[in-house]
Amino acid sequence: MRVTGFLESILSVILLCEAVKCEQYHLRVDASEVVSPLHRFWRSTGFCPPLPHENFNAYVLSDDELQNIALIGSVARRGIEQVRIHWLFDLVTVKTESSDGLTYDFSDLDTLLDRLHRSQLRPGFELMGNPSSYFTTFDNKTQVALWKDLVYQTAVRYISRYGLAEVAQWNFETWNEPSNGDFDTLKVTIQGFLNYYDACSEGLLAAHASLRLGGPGDGCRSTQAYCWAFLAHCANGTNFFTGKTGVRVDFISFHHKGHSSSDYILQSSNDTIYYIRAQYPQLAHVDIYNDEADPLVGWSKPEDWRADMRYAAMVVRVIAEHQDAFLSTPSAANFTRYALLSNDNGFMNWDPISHFNERTLTTRFRMNMTSPRSVEMVKKPVLAVMSLLALLGGNQVQANFDPKPRGMGLGVLATSHTPNASDPSDSWELVVLVYNSDDALDETDIVQLSLEVINLPETSTAPNIQYYSMNDEQTNPFGVWSDAQSPVYPKAELFASMRAQQEPQSMSIGVADASIGTTTARNRPVLISIEVKLPGVNVLHICQAATNPPPQVTGVFLHNVTSSEVLVAWHGVDVRCLATYEVLFSINGTAGVYTQANPTQLLISSSYIHALPAEVLEKMASQSVFNVSYKIVAVDYSGRKGPPSGVVSITL
């Protein structure tokens, strides 16, 4: 987005406000006034495989899921780092049975976890599923002991594979929603569930004392007995194996979703937390997770708002409201210990029945008319907005509207980041994220916002300023697809148009541009007029240049989407003032001339689907073997480039 275009858009909004009397506000952000820490407690998604669970491997190891995982893992700054997955033990089979116990084949689970690890994702490891349908009940002592050994073998295997430092950060969790009774072939009584939990706990502890375990991953409504029996067991029950009173629990997880309402999620969570704290004071030190905090129950239920910016803006609103309610004061944070909010939206849509409007982060098109069959993925705004949330720093700072918005979903999260003095790639920054959400309602509006930032730190040079915006005019692949009559099998040109609206729109304001009402001289206030559309998310990022340019990109991974498209993914660099990545490719060998594949628009996520240009396809048609080489370069706001990644090649 160019400055002139930005200026024109502001002028047009001013005229529109005069015509329709849109809301106008002043937002003042004090960069020096820290009100609370901000921990990125929302960096999680999840999914469940379709029935039958015995065919889980075909689903989760498919090309479709490979691409889905790569795109989820490409959110900037590891903005999503956990994928909570049901039925993982259905990927394991019993290999041998003897008097010494059971041995297992973990190869399918290995493949899935390797794919997550490659994309810098961790499993939310629900100890759920039934290898080869071997287990029948947890009221049987022998089977409880065998389950403990299964958990132990699993933990030891992945500590060996990925290292203790990695696996110690995994959230191991109980069987999902036990009160719903979905145990497949297992019969699990309440006492059996408690025996099962003790087996999970002791199996993990036998592998290493640092491994985390929580539960019950239930709705925890008043009538859901498994939840309350579980909490009573952890507080003062008897451990099946040790006979001691009380069983360790590292986090208490429940599921409270909305009814297409952000407020309902917050209120129901608040009620449950207060009840748990009152009934079980022994567990007052335990972290709280709402690891299915979705705006609506039923992932596959088609809803128009799940396709566009309404969903993205609602997710931001839910996160901001939880931060303000549970974590913005020391007393609230100490009481709630609210540590994780996860949206269970890592599913893949039921193509060709539905596109965009299910509870997913991406939409897939299974191009069954192509030979060979191919799968095309497009990122939805709800995935792209996670990269904007990832920009937020570790300190929430004071931000106040004047007048205070009432009866509307206009809100702000403002944060600062204090750099590590020993890290020359780190830098001071301020992020002001403004959202406008009316939940799922199909309403449009424009807020004219005068944004003032005061008390910037003393610096020798003026900081860089970047502006990001997302709304249904700029970031709407679904709208592009709908305007093209919603084809089940889009053409290449339509995929290019949809993907052109995948990322947040961005522009560099620079360090002093009075033409758009910005004052950014050293240590002086920043004042800028912006429009905040409904639904929409806007970010002002003020960032002091680091001493060093960006580091080298690592972890480059290539995948054939089609014979003429390559999914390029890499590990994003942890740089505060990162502007973009340059995806460079060569068809003349690894040492040949490289051309930039991605357009000049900013790309802050760490993946790109490269459709090879026509001239390359012509050359490829004349050769039996055709190689394309790629390397990635990180570029910061000052235009400084890091060293290129290592070269990775693929045969098409």
N, C-alpha and C positions, 0 to 999 in steps of 0.2 A: 504494500500500500504506500503510495507516494504522499509526501507532505501536502502537495497541492490537492490531491484527492481527499485527504483527511480534512483540510481546511474547508473544501467545498461541502463535505458531508456535515461539518459543524454548522456552516452558514445555512444549509438547507434545513437543519433541525431547528435552528433559531427561528427561521421563517415559519416552519411547521408549528412550533410551539405557540407562536403568535396567532396562528390560524385555529388551532384546536385546543389551546390552553393546556398543554401537557405539563406534568409536574416538574418543578424546578427545585433543586436542593443545593446546599453548600456542604461539602464533606471536608472536614479538617482532620489531618493526620499528623500526630506529633511523633516524629521519628525517635525522639529521645525518651519517651514515656512508655516503658515496658510494663504491661499489666499482668502478664502471665507467660509461662513457657507454652510453646505450641509443639506438640509431638504429632507427627504425621500418622494418626491413629486409623486412617481410612484406607491404607494401601493394601486392600485385599479384595478378591473376588472369589467366585466358586461356581461349581456346576455339579450336576448329577447325570450319570449316563442314562440313556433310554432303556426301557425294558426290551428284552430280558437281560438281567445283569450278567448272565453267563456269557453274553456276547460283548461285554464291556471292551475287550481288547480290540475288536474290529472297529469300534467307534473311536476310542481314545488314541489308537495308534494310526489312524487314517491320515491321509494327506490333508484333509479338512482341518483336523484338530492340530496338526503340526503348524499350519499357517495361523490358526487362531491363537495358539500359544505364543508364536513369534510376535504377533502384533500386540498381544496383551503385554508381553515382556518388553516392548519397545517404548513404553511410556517414559518420558523424560525423567531423569534423576531417580530411577526405580520407583516411579510414582505408583506402581502396583508391584508388590513383591511377594504376595502370597496368593495361591490358588487353592481354595479349600474344596476337596473332591470327595464325594461319596463313593462307597463300595470299592475302595482300593484293594482290599484283600481278595476281591473277585478276580484280580489279575494274577493271583498266586495259585498254584496248583500243588496238591500233595504228590510228592515224588515217590517216597518210600515210607513204609510203616514197619516198625520193629519194636522190640521190648525197650529199646533206648529212646523211643519217641518217633516223631515225624520229621522227615526232611522235605524241603519244598523247592519248587522251581519258581524263581523270582524274575525270570527273564523279561516277561512283559511289563512288570512293574519297573524293572531296571530301565527299560526303554523310555517309559513315560517320565520317570524322574530325571533321566539324563536330558530329555528334551526341556523340561522345566529348568534344570540347572544351567543348560546352555543359554537359555534366555534370561538368566539371573532371576529366576522365580523359585520360590520355595513352596512345597506342598503344605497346605493345612491338612495334616495327615489324620483323617478320621480312621480310627482302628475299627474298621467296619467292612463287612463282607465275610464270605465263608469259603475258604479254599477247597475246591472240589466238593463243596457241600458236605464236608466231613463232619462238622460240628452239628449237634442236634439240640443240646441244652447246656446251660451254665449252672444247672442245679446238680450236675454230676461232678464230683471232685476230680476225677481223672481228666475230664474235658476242660475243667477250669485250669488245671496244671498244664495241660497241653497248650491252652491259649496263652498262658504266661510265657511258655517257651517260644511260641510263634512270635509274640511281641518282642521278646529278647533277641531272637534270630534276626528279625527285621531291623531292629535298632543297631545291632552290631554290624550287620551287613552294610548299612548306609553310613555309619561312622567310618568304616573302612573305605568306603567308596568316595565320600565327599569330605571327610574330616570331621572331627568333633566340633570344631568351632562353627561349622555350618549347621550340622544337625542339631546342636544345642539351641539354635534359633528357631527350629521348627515348632509349630504348635501341634502336638499330638492331642487328639480329642476323642471323646467317646463316640459311640454309635449315634448317628443323627436322629434327633427327635424320637426318643424311645417311647414316649407316651402315645405316639401314633401307631405303634405296634408293627412297623415295617421291618421285620427281621428275615424276610424270605423263608427259607426252610427251617430256621431256628425257632424254637419255642423259648421265650425269655420272660420269665416271671420277674417281679420287682426284686426279689431276693437274688435271682439269677443275674440280674443286671448289676447288682452291687458286687456279687462275686466276680463277674466279668471285669468290673472297674478295678477291683483289687488286683486281678491278674494283669491288667494293663499297667497299673502302677508299678507292681513289683517287677514285671518284665523289663520296663524301661529303667528302673533303678538298678537292676542287675547289670544292664548294659553300661550305664553311667548315671551318676547322681544328678548331673546337670540337665538331664532331659526333662522337658516341660510336658505336663499333662493337665487337661482340664475337661470340663463338661458342665451340664449334661447335654448341651446343644439342643435344648427343648424349648417349647413355647412358654413353659413355666406359668401357665394360667392356673387359677385356683384349683381346678379339677384334674390337673395333670400330675398324677401321683408319682410317676417316675422322677420328676424333677425334685420334688420335695423330699422324697425318700433318699435321693442321691445327696442332697445338701445335708440332711440330718446324719447320713452315714459319714460324710466327710467331717462333720463337726464333732460327732460323739459316738459313731458306730464302731463296730469291732472289725478289724482287718482280717480277712479270710485266711491270710497266710501267717501273719505275725501274732495275731491275737491281741494286739495293742488297740487302745481306744483312739479313734480319729484316724482319718486317712488323708494323706497329702492331696491337695488340689492347688494347681498353680494359677488357674483362672476359672471363673464361673461364666459359662456361655449360655445365652438364651437367644430366642428369635422373636423379635417384635417388628412386624412390618406395618406399613401404613395402609390406609384405604384410599389410595391415590392422594394421601395427605402427608405432608412432612411433620405437621404438629402432632399427629397421632403417634408417630414413631417415638418422638421425644417424650410425650406424656406417659405412654405405656411403659417405656423404659425407666423413666423416673419412678413410677409407682412400684415396679418390680425391684429396683435397686433398694428403695427405702424399706420394702417388706423384707428382703433378704437380710439387710443390715440389722433390722429389728429382731428378726426371728433367730438369726445365727450370728451373734456377735463374735463367736470364735473365728468367723471367716471374714472379719472386717478388714484384714490385711490383703485379701485376695483380689486380684484384678478382675474387672468386669469386661466381658465381650458381648456385643450383639453382632453375631457373625452371620446373621441373615436379616439385615435392616432395610430391606427393599421397600420402595413406596407402595407395592401392591403384591399380594399373594398370587401365585400362579404364573410361572415364568413363560409359559407358551400361550397365555391368553393374549390375543392380538389387541393392542391398544395404540391408537394413532399417536398419542403423546410419547410413546416409547421410541418413536422413529426420529424425532426432531429435537430441537433445543429445549423443549419443556422437560424432558427426562434429564438432560445434562444439568440444567439450571436447578432442578429439584434436588439432585444428588448434592450439588454444592450447598444448597440451602440447608439440607439436613445436616451436613457436616458442620457448617458454621453455627447452626443452632445448638448442636451438641457441644461444640467447643465453648460457646458462651454460657450454656447452662451448667455443664459438668466440670469444666476445666479452667475457666477464666479467673477463678479466685483460688488461693491456696486451700481455704476451708472446703470448698466444693470438690477440688481435686483430691484432697486427702480422704474425704468421705466416700466419693463414688469410685475412685480408682478406675475410672473409665479408660480402657486401654485399646480397644479395637471396635471399629464399626466397619462391617463388611457388607457390600452389596453382592448378592448371589446372582451375578449377571454374566458369568463366563460361558454360558450355554452357546450353542449354535442353532440358528433358526431352522425351522422345518421347511426348507426349500424343497419344492417350488410352491408349497402351500402359502407360505408367509415370508415376507421380506421386511426387514427394518423394524416391524412393530411388535416384536417379542422382547423379552427381558434379556437382551444380549448386548455385548460391547461392539460386535461386528455384525455384518450381514454377509451371508454366503450365497453365491450363485453356483449351482452345480451345472456346469455347461455340458449336459448330456448329449448335445448335438455335435460336439467336437470329437475328433478322433486323434489321439486317445482322449477319454473323458478328462476334464479338468475342473478345477474348483477355483473360483475367483472370490476374494474377500475384500470388503470395503469397510473401513472404520466408521463407526457412528459418532455423533457429537459427544455421547456420554463417555466414550473412550478418549477422545481428544481432550476433553475438559480435565481429565486426570493429569495431563501434562501441565496445565495451568496451576492446578492445585499443588503439583510437585515443586513449583517455584517458591512456595511459601517457606519462610525461614523459621528459626527455632524460638523466636520471641514475638508474642503478640503485643502490638503497640496500640496506644490510644487512638481511636478513630470515632468521630462523632458527626452525625448528620444535623443540619440545621435547615428547616425544622425537622424534628424526629418523624420518620415515616410511620404512618399509622394505617392499619388495615390493608397493608400491602406487603409483598415479599421482597422489598428492597433492603439489601444488607451488605455488610462489608467484613472482610477479614484482612487486617493489615499486620504485616510482620517485618521484623528486621533480622539480619544475620550478622553476628560478630565473628570476624574471620579468625582462624587459627594463625597466630603470628609466625609459627614455624613452617607454615605451608605457603609457598610462593604462588600456588595456583588458586588460593582462596582469596576472597575479597568481601568487603562490606556491601550489603544490599538492603533495599527496602522494597517490599512487594505490597501493593494495594489491590486486593481482589474485590471487585464490586459485582454483586449478582442481583438479578431481577427475576423472581419466580412467583408465579401464581399457581404453583403445583401443576396439576394436570389440566387446568382449565385452558380452553382455546381462546385466550385473550391476547391482544397486542396493544402495546403502548410504548411511549418513549419518555424517558426521564432525562431532563437536561441537568447535568451535574457539573458544578464548579468544584474542582478538586484542588485542595491546598495542602501541601506538605511543608511542615515547619520543623525547625531544629535539626536540620541535616548536620552530620558530624563535620568537624573541621578537617578539610582535605586540601592538599596542594593543587589538585586539579579538579575540574568539574566532573561529576559522574556522567556515565552514559544513561540514556533513558530509552526504554523500549515500551511499546504499547501493543497490547494484544486485545482482540475482540472476537467474540463468538455470538452469533445470532442466526435467525432463520433465513436471513438474506445472504450471509457470508459463509456460513458453515452448515450446509444442509444437503448432504448427498441424497437423502430421501426426496427432497424437493426436486432436485435435478432429475432423478429417476421418474418421479411422478409426472413431471412436465413432458417426459419422453414417452408417456403412455404406459409406464410400468412394465416393460418387457421382462419376461421370465429369463430370456437369454440375451442380455445386452450385447451390443457390438463394442468393439475395442474403443471407438471414439466416445461412447457413453461411459465406459469405465473410466476413461481419462478425465471426463468432465466431473464424474462423481468424486474421484480421488483428488481433483483439484480443490474440492471443498472439504477435505478430510481434516486439515490442520487448522488451528486458530489463525486468523488473519493477523498480520503483524506489521509494524513499521518502526523504524528507528527515528525518534524525535530529535536525537542529537543532544547537544549540550547547551544550546541557546537558540531558541527559535521563537522570536517575539511575534512572528506572523500568526501563530496559533495560540497566542496568549500565554506563552510559557516563559517563566523567568527561572533560569537555571544557572545563573552565575554562581561562583564559588560561595558556599555557605549561606546562600540566600534561599528564601522559600521557592518552592515549585508551585506554580499555579497553572492549571490547565482546565479547559472546558471540554467535556466529553458527553457523548450520548450513551445512554444505557437502555437498550431495547428490551422489551418484554416478549418472550423470554430471552435472557442474555447474560453473558458473563464477560466482564472487562477487567484487564489487569494493567496496572502501571508498574513497571519494573525499573527502579533506579539502582544502578549498580556501579560501584567503583572498580575500575580496571585492576586486575590482579598484577602482581609483579611479573609473572611469567605468562607466556601464551598458553593455550590449552595443551594438555598432554596428548600423547599418542592414543588413538582409538585402538581397541583390541576386540577380540571375540567376533570377528567378521564371519558370517555364516551365509551361504547361498543355497537357494532352493529353486528348482524348476517349477514355475507355476504352469506355464505352457511351453511349447517349443519356441515361443518368441517373447516370453516374459520371465523375469528373474526376481524372486523375492530376495532382497539384500537386507540383512539384519546385523546388528553389531551391539557391543556393550557401550552404552552412552558414557561420556566422560562426566565426572562430577565437578563441573565448572559453573560458578554462579552467573557469570556474564556471557554465557554461551548463546550465540546468535543463531547458528545453523551448522549443518554438516554438508560437506560437498561429497557427493557420491560420484566417483570417477571410474570410468570404464575404458578398456582397451580391447580391440579385436586383433591387435598386431603383436601378441605375445606379452608376457609380463613386463618386459622392458620397453614396450612400444609407447606410442603417443596416447595419452589419456584425455578423454573428453568428459565434461560434467554431464551426468545423467539427469539429475534432478533440476527442475527449473529454479529460477532465482528467488522465488518465494521462500520464506524461511521454513526450515524443517527442523523442529526441535525434538521430535521423537526419533528413535534410533532404528527405523526400518523404512524401506522404500521399495515399491514394486516397479521395476524398470521394464517398460515396454520398449523393446529394441526398435530403433527407427527404421524406416523403409529401406534406406541405403544399406544398412547392416543386414537386413533380411535378404536383400538381393544377393549380397555376397555369400551369405550363409547357404542359400539355395544351390550354389555351385560347388559346395564342398561336402564331403561325406562326414567329416568330423570338424566341428566348429567350437572353438574355445573363446570364452569371454573372461577377462580378468577385471577385478575390482579392487579399489582401495578407497578408504574413507578418510576425510580430513575434517577436523573440528575447527570452527571459526568463532572467535568471540566478538563482543559488541564493538570492540575497537578495530575489527577487521584483521586481527592477528590470527595466523593459522598455525595449528600444531603440526607436528610431523605426521606424514601419512601413515596409515595402518600398514601392516604387512599385506602383500598382494595375495588374494584368494581367487582361484579360477574355477570355472564350471564348464562342462561340456554340454552343448545343446544339440 
